[in-house]
Structure formats: C-alpha cells, structure tokens
C-alpha cells in the first residue's frame, strides 16, 4: 500500500505537526525519511485530506519541505 506523506525537516517539527493535527481530529504517523534526496527528514503520514492537513500545518508556522509517498 502506498500512502502520501508530508516531508518535514526535523523530528521536533514533525511531532509538533502531529500534535496540531491531532487537536483537529486528524490522525497521523511519523516515520524517518529514508532517501538520500530527503536527507535528514521525517515523513508525516496523514490519514485524512492531505491538502487540509498541509494548510493547517503551514498556518501553524511549520516548514513543509514537500510531499512524497511511502510504501507499507
């Protein structure tokens, strides 16, 4: 199964984003980025509308490096 993710540049920012989404009733998980292209990054797997989640996170001042996909 392939899931879309938001790529975030630090563990602290990823956990903050996860908490912010949780307060809005959106479930998410954090996994360590694994590609050399992403460098030291964290993937936020969102189990809801990715566009909405991205807007919420960006409006909270958290930098999102981009989008990607992970295979489970």
Secondary structure as UniProt FT lines:
FT   STRAND          2..8
FT   HELIX           11..23
FT   TURN            24..25
FT   STRAND          28..32
FT   TURN            36..38
FT   STRAND          42..46
FT   HELIX           50..59
FT   TURN            60..61
FT   STRAND          64..71
//
